[in-house]
Structures are given as C-alpha cells and as structure tokens.
Amino acid sequence: MRLTVDGKDIDINADPDMPLLWALRDIAGITGPKFGCGIAACGACTVVIDGQPVRSCSLPVGDVTGSVTTIEGLAIDGKLHPVQQAWLEEQVAQCGYCQAGQIMSAYALLEEISDPTDEDIDNAMGGNLCRCGTYPRIRAAIHRAAALKLARA
Amino acid sequence: MTMASLGKITRRAFLGVLGVGAAGIAVGYYYYRKPYPNPLEGELAEGEVTFNPYLKIGSDNTITVIAPRAEMGQGISTTLAAFVAEELDVTLDSIKVEHGPPSYAYYNAAMLEEGGGFNFWDESFTAETVRGLMGVAGKMLGLQATGGSTAARDGFDRMRQAGAAARMMLVDAAATRLGVSASDLATDNGSIVHKASNRSVTYGEVAIDAAKLSPPSKVVLKEPASWKLLGKPQPRVDMLSKVTGAPIFGIDVRQPDMLFGTVRMSPVFGVKPVRSDVSAASKMPGVIKIVPIDSSYGSGFGVIAENTWAAFKAAEAIEVEWGQPAYPATNDGIMAVIAEAAKSGDASAMRDDGDVDAAFADAPQDRVIEAEYSVPYLAHAPMEPMNCTARLKDGVLDVWAPNQMPVLVRWFCADIAGVPGDRTNVHTTSMGGAFGRRGELDFAIYATMLAKETDGRPVQVTWTREEDMRRGVYRPASVGRFKARIGDDGLPVAVDMRVAAQNMMASLLSRWFPSLPAGGSDPSITDGARNQPYTIPNYRVSEIQASLPIPVLFWRSVGNSVNGYFHEAFMDEIAHAGKVDPIEMRRKLMADFPAALAVVNKVAEMSNWGEALPAGKAKGFAFTLSFGSWCAQVIQIADTPAGIKLEKMWIAVEVGTAIDPGIIEAQMISGAIFGLSAAMSQEITFGDGMVEQSNFHDFDAMRMHQSPEFEVAILENFHKMGGVGEVGTPPAAPALANAIFALNGKRIRSLPLSKEVTFA
C-alpha cells in the first residue's frame, strides 16, 4: 500500500492489520516514533495525521487515509521546527525516549492553538507519559515554542 | 545452555568482591596499582591516536572523548565529557562523545566504596580503609557499572587527570615542533598557540607525536575558580539527537538483513512450561521459528519473525500451561511472609545507639507510639521496553544492548554463544530509561540465544510492555514495625525500627551465578533508615530478611526508596505525638550535622514553612541523606473537587561540588517525580503466582497535569561530593504522605496512597 510520510510517498508491503508504528519502524525504516506500550497509553509512538495527534501503535496501517508527519519530518532543510528548537533551548530531554511523541503532541497543539494556556497544555499532553519527569521543562518549552513560532511567522 | 565454564571464571572474580576482607587484601599492592590496558588501542581509525582510555585524537583534529557510563537520561555523558574537556581545554561542542567498548579499564570504584555499610559522614580509619578496599575490589573485578549515583564521583579525578595529562603531552609535542619552550605555549580550544611568534598548531597536527611521549608522572588539575565548563550548566551533548528522533536507542538498531523477535517467558517465577503447543503460532504469517528458552532468568519461548508485530502476535498465540509457583500464589500471602518476618523474624541491628531495650522497658504507656508500615513491589517500567539485538556470524558475536553492565553482558553472552570474549563486541546504546532494570542481563541473554538460531543474521528481540511489566525484577516490597518513646520535651528518647524485605543481593546472585551460595546481610534493607544524620540517644534500626523467590533488584535509590518513606513518615508521627513542629524537631535532632541543618533551613525558607495557609491547603516535609547528598523537600498540596492536587515542591540539596547545576536541577525534579509517581499510584501485586499489572493502564505514573511546580536550591558546603541521579526520590513519598496528614489528618502507612485518597 502507498502512504505519504513526512512529505514523501512510500510503498509499504505490510498486513493491513499491522499497526502503523511497526510498519514505519520495521518495514519503512522510520524509527523516530517509539514503541512504549502498544495500547495507546503512553504516547511514545505519536505521529500527526492531517493535523491530529495519533497513537500509531494502535492504528492499523490499512486504515491510514491522510498524510503522516513523524518527528523525522519536522525539521525542514536542516532547520529545526520551533518546537524542536524550544526543546533544545529548554534542555528538556533526559532519556529522550518519550520526547519524539511529546514533541509531536506539542506540534499538533500549537497548530491548533497558537498561544496555549497551561490548561490547554494539560489537556493536550495528558496522553504522553514521561518516566524521567521532564514535565516542567516540557511546559516551559511549549510556551517558548509558541513565542518562537510567532516570531518566525 | 551450560553456564559451567562461565561459573568458574565469574565465581572467582566475584568472590574477590564478596570476600573483600580476605581476597581483596591478598592480591596485594602491585596488582591494583597497575593500570588496565587501554581498550581504545585496538579500535583506532586511520590517523587517530589514543592517550588514555578516555581520549582519542585524529590528525584532522577530531577529538573523541569516551564517557564509559550508561546514558539513561541522567546526563552523565555530558558531565563525564566535561571532565576531560575542562582539562584538555576544549569546548563540548568541539568534541565527539562516545560510550566506548566494555573494558575493565572503566571499572567503577565509587560504586563499591559506599557499599561497605558505613555512614557517609563516617571518616574513621576503619570506614576509610573499607572504602579503599572496596574500591580496589571494584578495580579487580573490572566492574564497569552504572548505578548508585556514582558515575560523576568516580570520574571526577580520573577523567580530569586524563584530560590534563593529554594536554601536557600535546603541548610538549608542539614545543618540539615549533622549537619553543612549552612554558611559552597556551592552549585554546584544540589549538596550541605561541603568542610571541603568533604561530599555532592544532591538537590533531601534533597528536601522533604527542602520543609517543611518556605520560607525565604528575599532573596539576585546575583550581575550581578557573573552571570554564565545570560548575556551570552545559548544553547536553545528546540533546539534538533527542529532539530530532535520531536512532540512538537499542530498539532503533538496524543492521543489514536483520530479523525481529520477541520472548514469552513464564509469568510464574521459577517454573517451566508443563504443556505447550507452538504449532499454530509457528505457522502464522511472518513467523520464521519458535525456540524454547531455558535460563537462570526463567523458561519460555523465543519467537523469530520478519517483523516485531508478527513476533508479538505469534508469541501471544503460543498455547502453554505454566507450572505452579513455589511461593504463596496471592499478594496477601506474599505480604504476610514479609509482615511475619517484620514481627518475629531474626533481626540484625544495623544501627544500635544507646540501650533501646532499656529505654522502652520503663517507658510510660502514653509516651510510646507504635506503627506498622508497608510498601509494595514496584516495576521499573522505563519508557523503552527491554530489548537487545545480537548477531553471531563467522565466530564473532555482536551484541547491541541498552545495558548498565557491559563487562557482564560480554561475559555471559560470549559464554552462551560459545565464542571467546575477545570475539564478542558489546555496543552500549543510549537507553530509554533504566532506573536499575538494565543492570540485569536477561534481555541480552535471550537475544544471544535467538542469534544462534538465525544462520548469522542479526535479530532484534523486543519485549512487549506486558512482558516487560510481568517479567520484571522488582523493587522489593517491605514491611516495617516501628516504636518510639517521646520525651518530656517532645523529642524522641528512643526509636526502634525493624525493617523486613527480601535480600536483593541474594536474588541478583541467584540469577547471575545460580551455583554460588549467597547469604549475609543486605544493607539495602535498611538503607535510608539506619544511616540518617539524626542524634537520638537510643536509636536502633534492624534488618530482617524475608525469604521469597520473587526476583528483586535495585530500583532508583534502592533501599532509600523504602526507608526514606518509613523513616520520615514515622518521624512526622513522632513530631506530631511530641507536639513539635516537624522541621523544628529536625533542627534539634540534626544539630550535629551542619550539612543536614543547612538544607532543612534552606527548604524551610524557600517554602515559607510555618506560614498560615488557606483552608484546604497543607505542606509536608521530609529529608533523606542518600548517595552522599543531603536532600530536604517540602510539598504543598490542595484539596480540590477532583481530588488532591500537588501544587508545588521545594527541594534543597547539598551535593558538595555541583558539576552541572542544570543537570542537577533536572535530576532532582526527575527523582522527585519518580518517587511521587510510585507513592501516588504504583504497585505490583500477585495473583495465581503471577504479576497482575501488565501495562501503563494499571501501572501508571504521574502525568503532565499532575506535576507540581518545582523550585530547586543546590548547596555546596560539604567537603565530599555526593551523587545526583537518585537523591530526589527518597524524600518525595514521605513529604507527600506527611502533607496529606497535615491536610486531612489521615496517616497513611501503606503505599500507594491512592488506596486511601484520590489525586486530581
């Protein structure tokens, strides 16, 4: 089947029941989205499809209809997306394993709400677990990303 | 599989540590003074030279620093690289940082130095001698290990010296090259400059000459006042790769022609399948082979497939009936064993000041308080599930393992594959969390076993979250029985604490060296209770071992995670019974320990302790000295319609020398959130002999909306450096439990707190 991932059309020869996550990781070689739970409970596998954050571990690849954006497609021509830049400036990541998913959820939030409140952040980020406890820096980075994005616009 | 040949080597090596009093001394002075060979000699690129096990320089001026400790999020690769870079006089963005090969040269002396059971502040001759011997034992064993919040302390001198020595050699070589005196040369970020003639050479240009020189017999390290990198927050060397989704984790390893796999091990510990049928599973699409696994970690099946999803589906489809547990099948039954031990088991006093029995013998009934506390088993649940990739081809074994013990991974995997250690390459990847779990070897052993079945093709073996949760090695459950006599001034006259849990070291050794008899004390059972800076006239903390075969292991902060809660929640009870403010009581009991007093006073000031709070809000306090750092925390909570909300936590920590304040702040918050997560909702329980929890829906952790604000103060008064990675965890649970008591009068003596209260 044919998918659009990070702006590129790719052919994936997979069982349509296979979750998108495993089709990306094991077949297409796109390892940015991570495996954490397999039941949409931790958010490490988050990708964005048509503007919506989606847990790719629980979406059959055969059901994907829109264009898929992963962490690997956020930077353009080597220039970090404002969310990534804010993550870098706030020194958010510790182990870093959940951060691909955190960044994708934050990216989708900022596409929806350009200057989110703390409550907006709580609502948008609740599905992304971080075992290192980077939440305070994630919050700061989302606010910073909102400012960076406005400045670039 | 046989572990016979391995057993001979490892038993000898390990006895060196266990019997440190005898074997450690017998080996003698020469052996432990002699440096290990430099493991980088064998893997230099064209034009590259090495100065010591921590540094390679290429003729193109590529500078590579080896940070030989596992990066699991704690920022250690940045801190260790900064040690070398500081003395080498280069910036962090001008060097490459690698983990390097497994090698005895990277032994962790600090990890064993604090394993002797002495109080951190004890600098008596005996304590220092035992610390020295333990460090020597660490070297003889070649224990390249990451744990115990030791990496920065262990690397502080060694790695700065490595950088300084190399810098001196480079300057000497440049002096010869330029025909000037070395004393007229200065270094500047990878260049050596002769100001008078305005000439310079790069490190790379003189590296080959410099590496031929003998290392200086004496190096002088910079005074802290002239540090450029150390003592200041540095951008982490791994940050860019972590915000771009780079393939740095074990699960991201991709090799040509790679297969995928998983395991399904017995969820009942210590049993084999009674009956099984793999025929249907073997015929599923994408499945290549299903093989039985039998190891010291357990029995079950390995599945080899074309992709991870196919492997997961097939593992689930294996029809199998497991044996019956040789331990109580229910959680109540297991906890009853520990509770009975706490009540009537043989106790060894690990601290025994004054005469506790006499102090209680004549105590008036109304001046004595008693309490029983308990904590559950816990899973580590790092975000990246257990996994490992292995390839056995042409007599060479390659293992890509996110692990904390690379030398042991090499020993065990080489033995399983039947290849010599020098034909076994262990590649330590970045880790998606570990918290102690990746100090085990099961994931590497299973991957190596499956690699023997693939005709030379690499195989990546990934566990499901369910397998990770149910085949974990757990933080031991523990039960404590405590008694205190309150004096007329409200302060404790006598405290008696009995703490019962499984022996963690014995559990670990039963997996690593099943034939080795393990016994003796496990200081971790009382760690965080027996060694706290309190002066109480009659003060006893006793260890009682509960005999159970549940696999248990270090979990971030180890025994401190248990006893931080026990000790500090009980201290809060004592303060309440004595009608003394909890912080005021600490000020009196800690008067002999200025480092402790300073953090207590600091956190009281930061949190405005003692201020009148609006109705429905309350604060709780706790303190734990662990891993050489003194940590005081205050948390403020609020009663809301949705439940208890954690509003803000203040942390004051004394670390001696703050190498990287940015990383220390992050680790304090990280440790506290880890401890709060467990305190709020986590427990591993058993039914039918199996772990009942299976994924994050029933073993969750704190989420974004639950996280309090944090304010962290870092103090540097004590003359010894402390650890950082685990220190924030122990006081978190008792601070929260004490805040809940202050809020609603509910004294919760059993974790998780969610059994008694609801959190927003």
Contacts between the chains, C-beta under 8 A, distances in Angstrom:
chain1	res1	chain2	res2	distance
A	14	B	307	7.8
A	15	B	285	6.7
A	15	B	286	7.7
A	15	B	309	7.6
A	15	B	310	7.9
A	18	B	307	7.4
A	18	B	309	4.8
A	19	B	309	6.5
A	22	B	307	6.0
A	22	B	308	5.5
A	22	B	309	4.0
A	25	B	308	7.3
A	26	B	260	5.9
A	26	B	307	4.0
A	26	B	308	5.4
A	26	B	309	7.1
A	27	B	307	6.4
A	29	B	254	6.5
A	31	B	245	7.5
A	31	B	247	4.8
A	31	B	251	7.6
A	31	B	252	4.4
A	31	B	254	7.1
A	32	B	244	7.9
A	32	B	245	3.0
A	33	B	245	7.5
A	34	B	249	7.4
A	34	B	251	7.0
A	34	B	383	7.4
A	34	B	384	7.0
A	34	B	432	7.0
A	35	B	251	6.4
A	35	B	308	7.6
A	35	B	385	6.8
A	35	B	462	6.9
A	36	B	383	5.3
A	36	B	384	7.5
A	36	B	385	7.2
A	36	B	465	6.9
A	36	B	696	7.7
A	37	B	465	4.6
A	37	B	695	5.4
A	37	B	696	5.2
A	38	B	312	7.6
A	38	B	464	6.2
A	38	B	465	5.7
A	38	B	466	8.0
A	38	B	695	7.6
A	39	B	465	7.5
A	39	B	695	5.6
A	39	B	696	7.6
A	39	B	697	6.6
A	41	B	695	6.1
A	41	B	696	4.1
A	41	B	697	5.2
A	41	B	700	7.8
A	42	B	383	6.9
A	42	B	696	5.2
A	44	B	383	5.9
A	70	B	245	7.0
A	71	B	244	6.8
A	71	B	245	3.4
A	72	B	244	7.4
A	72	B	245	5.2
A	74	B	244	7.8
A	75	B	244	6.3
A	80	B	243	7.2
A	80	B	244	7.5
A	84	B	243	4.5
A	84	B	244	6.5
A	87	B	239	7.8
A	87	B	243	4.4
A	88	B	235	7.9
A	88	B	239	5.7
A	88	B	240	6.6
A	88	B	243	5.5
A	91	B	233	7.7
A	91	B	235	6.7
A	91	B	236	6.0
A	91	B	239	6.2
A	91	B	662	6.1
A	91	B	666	7.3
A	92	B	243	7.6
A	93	B	73	7.8
A	93	B	236	7.5
A	93	B	238	7.5
A	93	B	239	5.9
A	93	B	242	3.9
A	93	B	243	6.5
A	94	B	73	3.4
A	94	B	74	6.9
A	94	B	75	7.0
A	94	B	666	6.3
A	94	B	670	6.0
A	95	B	72	5.6
A	95	B	73	3.0
A	95	B	382	7.3
A	95	B	383	6.6
A	95	B	384	7.5
A	95	B	430	7.6
A	95	B	431	6.2
A	95	B	432	5.2
A	95	B	433	4.6
A	95	B	434	7.8
A	96	B	73	6.9
A	96	B	238	6.8
A	96	B	241	7.5
A	96	B	242	3.2
A	96	B	248	7.5
A	96	B	430	7.1
A	96	B	432	7.3
A	97	B	249	6.3
A	97	B	382	7.6
A	97	B	383	4.1
A	97	B	384	4.7
A	97	B	432	2.9
A	97	B	433	6.2
A	98	B	383	5.0
A	98	B	432	7.8
A	99	B	242	5.5
A	99	B	243	6.4
A	100	B	245	4.4
A	103	B	243	6.5
A	121	B	704	6.9
A	122	B	704	5.8
A	122	B	705	3.7
A	123	B	705	7.7
A	125	B	703	7.8
A	125	B	704	4.2
A	125	B	705	7.8
A	126	B	703	5.2
A	126	B	704	5.9
A	126	B	705	5.6
A	128	B	704	7.2
A	129	B	383	7.1
A	129	B	696	6.1
A	129	B	700	7.5
A	129	B	701	6.1
A	129	B	703	6.7
A	130	B	383	7.4
A	131	B	381	6.5
A	131	B	382	6.0
A	131	B	383	5.1
A	131	B	433	5.0
A	131	B	435	7.5
A	131	B	674	7.3
A	131	B	677	8.0
A	131	B	701	5.9
A	132	B	73	4.7
A	132	B	383	8.0
A	132	B	433	6.5
A	132	B	670	5.0
A	132	B	673	7.9
A	132	B	674	7.9
A	133	B	669	5.8
A	133	B	670	4.3
A	133	B	671	7.8
A	133	B	672	7.2
A	133	B	673	2.8
A	133	B	674	6.1
A	133	B	677	7.7
A	133	B	702	7.0
A	133	B	707	7.3
A	134	B	666	7.5
A	134	B	670	7.2
A	135	B	673	7.0
A	135	B	702	7.5
A	135	B	703	7.9
A	135	B	704	5.0
A	135	B	707	3.9
A	136	B	669	6.1
A	136	B	707	6.4
A	136	B	709	6.8
A	136	B	710	5.6
A	137	B	666	7.2
A	138	B	704	6.9
A	139	B	704	7.3
